[in-house]
Amino acid sequence: MLTKVLVLTAYFVAVLALGFLAKSRLKDGPADYFLAGRGLGSFVLVGTMAATNFSAFTVFGASGAGYRDGLSFFPIMAFGTGFMALTFWLVGKKVWQWGRTHELVTPAELVEQAYGSRPLAGLFALVMVVFTVPYLALQPLAGAKVLGQLFGLPPWAGASLITAIILAYTLRGGLKAVAWTDVFQGILMFVLMAGALLLVVSHYGGWGEAFDRVRQAEPALFSRPGPRGVYTPAVWFSFLTLWFFCDPMFPQLFQRFYSARSQRSLGRTMAFYPAICTVVFILPVALGVLGHLSFPGLAAREADNIVPLLMTHLAGDFMGTLVLAAGLAALMSTMDSQLLTLSSIFSRDLFPYLWGRKAQSALVGRIFVVLLAVAGLLVALLSDATILQLGLTAFTGLAALFPTVFLGLYLRRPRASAAIASILAGEALVVAYHLKLLPTGGFLPAVPVMAVASAVYVSVQALAGGLGLPRFSRRGWLALVLFGGIFVAAQDFWAWGRVGQTLAGLPLWAWYFVGLSALQTVFSVWWLRTSKD
């Protein structure tokens, strides 16, 4: 027990120290506190983009899904999340340009600038807050699992401790503290998760031997649609579509676009991201699959606890605690960003509706950080959903905002009425599907939600003043064909229902998606090098 306490205390002290040190030379203005003075270079931007997106959902949700549904979940997250990096350039570049020109801080400020409508900006900000709170709740929920496994702490105590530590450095240092702690925690998460996987495979005779044993016992874990029949071609398409539209709408990722030092920094993030996703997501999914060797027969929500179970079972106190710290690193590097971004939305977008003006200092934002942390903590303690289920509701609600942002940036004269109608229609469907009032036709709710939100926007825009689409160059059309071809190739329905041949323990259909991610990187590098902007 003493070893566990010492290891975890050292980790918490390191995170707090880094966060407090990063405060140096920062003023207390909104751009400094919320955007790190718009000065994040390539290394820190790539690190904080990745770490803030690799949350408790990555370590605990992905490993739980790997346990329940096998290797099907690997391409869904690795390729699907990596392909989303395309929007880092399509959306992120324009967001960066508008942010510099108009000194924007929050996502809703860009919407107001693009449409000239404060009511629309207020609605946009409110929806972002409402659907980010369930995602925020995933982090203390997962933290409670780790601390409960290590020390037997009740859920409320573990979740509260994690929340308090994140608040300590976020309140002091703003985005600069968050970004540097993100980089530290992202590297730590990867190294320790890789160590955990090596520990498990070595315990069962090596990589090939371990996966062969699972494949012989549970072959359905190595094919699609998986042992529960979840990942049909329709659901597969749904997930890949969902990530593309929802991830750039995560407020903490959206705000990172403003904070980049240059367009080159954003471009490098786009190029590196597919490879980062491929390497990172194989770790938790593989741990989930291999978890069947030690803990067969776990129930749905129990599967989210497979990484803590494996580590306490196979590792000693020192190594086991270190590896579980990887899970804490993942969740903390997301929750701090969520709190910071949502506090900026409150102080600059929602606060004016209460007091008639924007908050002039970061104090109001800091107060809201505390309130949001408490809200997320309450949702975490009261919810009985799995991490994946809790996340999907939040992701779908945020995805419905994509047409408003994307078309607002690219149309010549976007209409506020089109955006408002799109958001209301999309979110009404999200609620209806959450309450199970409508059929989905075999798809995830995100597909009909995005279809309706986009159709409503285009229809109202056409009636209100015409679409006025911008012209694309030949190079732009070529890029559309290349990246569109990759997405179409990812719908490999011909490989369904069989394991097929394996390479290094993994089926060839899984390696196929590693190749698609590499191809996306090649196309991204070409696009960036030939860009005239």
N, C-alpha and C positions, 0 to 999 in steps of 0.2 A: 504493500500500500504506500509506503514512504517513497518508493521509486516512482510510482505513478504521480504522486503529488509533486515531487521535485521536477519531473520532466514537464508536466503540464504547466507548472508555475513558471519555469524557465521560458516556455513558449509564450505565455501570456505577457510576461515582462518584456520579451523581445519585441512583440507586436506593439505594446504600449510605448516603449522607448522610441521605436522607429516613427510611430505616429506623432509623438510629441516633438521629436527632432525635426520632422518635416515642416513644422510650423514656421521655422525661421525665415525671415525676410519677406513674409507675407503681410500685406495690409489686410484690413478687415472689410474691404469693399466686396460687393457681390461677385464680380468677375474673379477676384482673387480667392475668395472663400469657396465659391461653388465651381469655378473653372480653372483653378490653379494659375490664374493670370493668363489664360489661353496660351500656355507655353509648354505643353507636354510634347517631348520629342518622341522619335520612333520607338525607342526601346521601352520607355515607360508607357506609351500609349498602347502598344501591342500587348504589353504585360497586363495593364489594367483592363483593357477591353476583354482579354481572355479570362482573366481571373474573376472579373465581376460577372461574367456570363457563366462561368463554371461554378455553380452554386452547390448548395446541399442537394439540389436536384441531380447534379452530376455524380457525386460520390454515392449518395444513399438512394436517390430515385433511380439512377441508371443501373446500379448494382442490384437493386430490388427487381427492376424490370428484367435484367439479365437472368436472375434466378427464376422468375415466373415464366418468361417467354423466350429465353435463350439468346442466341447470337442475332436473332432478327432485330434486336434493339440496337445493335452496333452501327449498321449503316444508317438507320433512322437518325441517330444522334451525330455520328462522325461525319457522314456525307451531308446529311440534311442541315446541320448547324454550320458546317463549313461552306456549303453552297450559299448560305445566307450572307456570307462576306461580300457577295456581289453588290448587295445593297449598301455596303460601306462606301462604295464609290458612287452608285446611282443616286443615293439619298445623302450620304455623308458629305460628299464634296460640296453639294449645293447648300446643305445646312451650314457647313463651315464658312462658305462664302457669305451667306446671309448674316451669319452671326458676327463676322468681322465687320461687315458694312454697317449693320444696324445696332451693334453692341447688344446682341440678344444673349440671354442667360438660360431661359427655360424653353422646352418644346412648344408650350402654348404661346409664347411670345413670337415664335416664328409663324405660327398659324394666324395670329392676329396681324402680323406684318403682311403675310401673303394675301389675306382675305379682307383686311380692314374691318374686322368685326370683333368687338369685345365679347358679345354674348357667345359667339362661336368659340373664342379662346377660353372662356370660362367653362363651357360645356366640355371642351377637349381636356382641360386640366382636371376637371372633376372626374371624368371617366378614367383618366390615367391613375389618379389616386385610388379610386375604388377598386380597380382591377389589379393594382400592384400590391395592395395589402395582403391578399391571399398568397401571392408569391413571396412577399416579405415574411409571412408566417412560416414558410417552409424552413427558414434558417434556424430560429430558436427551437422549432420542432425537432430538427435533426440534431442540434446541439444537445438537446435533452436526452436523445438516444445515446449519444456518445458518453456523456457524463454519467448517465444511469448505468451503462454497461461497465464503466471503469470504477465508479465509486458507489453505485447503488443509490444515487441521488434521486429523489422523486422528480417527475417531469417539471413541476413548477420551479424547483430550485435550480436545476440545470439550465432551463431556458432563461431564467432570470439572470443567472451569472453571465451567460454568453451575451445577453442583451446589454448588461451593465458595462462590460469590457468594451464592446463596440462603441457604445455611447461615449466612453471616456476619451478615445482618440479622435472620433468623428467630430465631437463638439469643439475640440480644441483646434484641430489642424485643417478642417475643410478638405477639399479635393486633393490638395497636395499630400496631406497625410494619408488619405484614403488610397491614392494612386500608388505611393511607395509601399504601403503595407500590402496592397494588392499584388504588386510584383513579388515581394518577399513571400507572401502566402501562396501565390500561384506556383512559384518554383518549388516551395516546400510541399505543396499538394502533389505535384507531379513526381518528385523524387520519392516521397514516402509511399504513394500509391504504387509506383513501380516496385519499390521494395516489398510492399505487401504481396504483390502478385508473384514476385520471385520466391518469397517465403512459402507461399501456398504451393506453387508448382514443384519446388524442391522437396517439400514434404511428401508429395505424391509421386516422386520418381522422375521429375523433369517435365518440361513443357509438353512434349509429345505424349508421354505416358499419361500425364494427368488428363489431358483432353481426350485421349483415347478411352480412358476409363469412364469418363462422363458420357461420351458418345455411345459406348456399348450399353450403358445403363439407361440413358435417356436420349435416344437418337433424335427425338422431336426437337430438342434444344438446338440442333444444328441445321434445322430446315425452317422454311416458312410455310404456313403461317404460325409456327410455334406450337408447343404442347397444348395450349388453350385455344388454338385456332383464331387468335386475335388479329394477327397481321396479314389480313387479306390484301390483295392488290389495291382495293379502294381505301383501306385504312393506311396502307403504305403511302399512296399518293397524298392522302390527307396530311400526314405528318410532315412530309417534305414540303408541302405547300404552306403549312402552318408556320414552320420555322422561318421560311423566307419572308413572310409578311409580319410575323409578330416580333421577332428578335430586334429589329431596328426600332420598334415602338416601345421596347423596354425603356422607361424614362432614364435609367442610369446609363444605358448605352447611347441613347439619343444625345444626352448631354455631353458625352465624350467627344462627339463630333465637333462641338464648339471649342473644346479644350485643346485640340491639336495645334501644334506649333505651325504646321504647314500642310499643304495638300499631299506632299510627299510622305509625311507621316501616316496619313490616312491610306495612301496607296500601298505602303508597305504592310499595313495591317491587313488590307484586303488580300495581298499576295501570300502572307504567311499563315493566315487563319485556317485554311483547309487542312494544311499539314498538322497544325497544332491540334485541331479537333480530332483528326484521325488518331494521333498518338495518345491523346488524353482519354478519349472515350473507350478505347479498347481495354483500358485498365479496370474500370469499375464493372463493365459488362462481363469481362472474363472472370473477375472475382465472383460475380453473381452466379455464373454458370458453374464454376468450380465449387461453389458453396454446397452443391448437391452431394458432394463426396463426404462432407462432414455433417451437414444438417439437412437431410432429406425431409420432405413433407411439410415445410413451413407454410403457414397460411399467408394470404395476400399481404396484409399489413406487416406481418412478422418478417417478410422477405426484405423489407427496407432496412432491417437491422442486420443483414447478413455480414457486412464488413466488420462491425464491432464484434459479432459472434465469432467470426473466423479468427480475428486477431487475439481475442482473449483466450481462444481455444488452442491456437497453434504457436503463438509468440510468448516470450517471457514478458514480465512487466515493463521492462525498458523499451524493447522493440515494439511491443503491442501498443503501448501508450504513444510512442512516436508516430506510428502508422495512423492511429485514430486521430492524432493531431492534424493529419492531412484533411480529414473530413471537417474538422473545425476551421482549418484554413480556407477551405472552399466556401463554407457557409458565411464566414465572417467577411470574406472579400466581396461577397455579394450584398449582404445586409447593410454594410456600411455605406455602399454606393446608393442603394435604394433609399436609405434614410436621408442621405445628403440631397439627392435629387428631388425627392418628394418635398423636403423642407423648402427648397428653392421654389417649387411650384406653389406651395402654400403662401410663402411670403411675398411672391411677385405676381401671382395670378389670382389666387383666391382671397388673400388678405384685402386687396382693394375693394372687393364687394362688401366687406364688413366695415372697413374704415375709410373707404373712399380714396385711398392712395396706396402706392406700393410701399413696402417696408424699406426704410432707408438704411438699415444696418442688418447685419447677419443675426442679431439677437432674436428677432422674431422667428427666423429659420431654425435657430438652435432650440427654441422652445417647442416648435413643431416636430423636430427630430425626436424629442422625448415623448411627445404624445403619440407619434406614429409607432415608435418602438413599443410602447405599451399596448397599442391596438394590435400590432402584429403578434405580440406575446399572448394576448387573450385569444386570438384566433387559433394560434398554435395549440394552446392548452385545451380549447373547447372542441376542436375539430376531431372527427374520427375517420377522416379520409386518408388514403395513401398519399405519399408525396407526389406521385404521378397524377393522381386524380385532382388534388388540390391545385397543382400547377397548370393543368390543362384548362381549367375554367379561367384562370387569370390570363393565360396566353391567348385564348380565343377572344376575350374581351378587348385585349390590346391590339390584336390583329385587325379588328374592325376599324381601327383608326388609320390604317395604312393608306386607303384611298384618299383621305383628306390631306395627308402630308404629301404623298407622292404627286398627286395631280395638282395640288396647290403649288408645288415647286416647278412643275413642268408646263402647265397650261398657261396660256397668255393672259387670260382674264378669268381666273377661277371665281366662282360665285359662292358666297357664304351659305346661301340657301341650299345649294347642292351638298355642301359638307355637313350641314346640320341634319338634313334629311338622311344622308348616308349613315351618320353616327347613330341617330335615333333608331333607324331601321335595323342596323347591325346589332346594336346592343339589346334591342327588344328580342331579337332572335336568340342571342346568347342566353338571356334570362329564360326564354321559352324552352330551349334545349336543356338548360341546367335543371329545370323543373320537370323535364321529360314530357313535355306537352306536344312535341312534334317528332315525327320520324326523321331519321337522317339518311335513309336510303343506303345504309352500309358504310357511309363515310363518317369521319369525325364531324362534329358540328361546325368546325372551322371552315369547311368547304362551302356549305350553303350560306353561312354567315358572310364570308368574303364575297361570294357570288352576288348576294343580295345587296350588300353595302356598296359594291362597285357598280352594279346595275342602276341602283337608285341614284348614285352620284352622277353617273353619265347621263341618265335620263333628265334629271332636274337641271343639270348644267346645259344640256342641249336646248331645253325649253327656255332657260333663263337668258342665254346669250351666246350659244354656240360653243363648240368644244375648243376651237382655235389651237389645235395640236402643233407643237414645234416641229420643225423639219429635222430629219436625221441625216447625217452624212453616210457615205457608203461604208466607211469604217464602222459607224454606229450600227448599221444594219448587219454587217458581217459579225460584229460582236454579239448581236442579238441571236443570230443563227447559231454561232458557236456555243454560247452558254445555254441557249434553248435546246440544242442538240444533246448537251450533257444531261439536262434535266429529263428529257425524253428517254435517254438511254438508261436513266436510273429507274425507270418503270419496267424492270426486267421480269415481267410476268411469266416468261418461258422457264425461269429457274425455280418456280414455286413447287412445293410439295415433295421435294427430294433433297437429300443431303449432298449427293454428288461426291466428286473426288475432293480430297483434302490436301492442304499444303501447310506444313508446320502446325498441324493440329486444327487448322481452320478450314472450312469449306471454300472452294474456289469462288463461289458467289460472293463471299465476304471480301475476298481479295479483289474481286471485280470493282467493288466500290472504293477500295484504296486506290486503284488505278484511275477511276473517275475523278477522285479528289486531286490526284497528281496532275491530271489533264487540266482541271480547272486552274491550278496554280500556273501551269504553262500559259494558258490563255490570259490569265490575269497579268502576268509579267509582260506579255506582248502588248496588251491593251494599255498598260501604264507607260511602257517605253515609247509607244507611238502616240501618246496623248500630247496634244499641243497646249493643254491648259497648265 
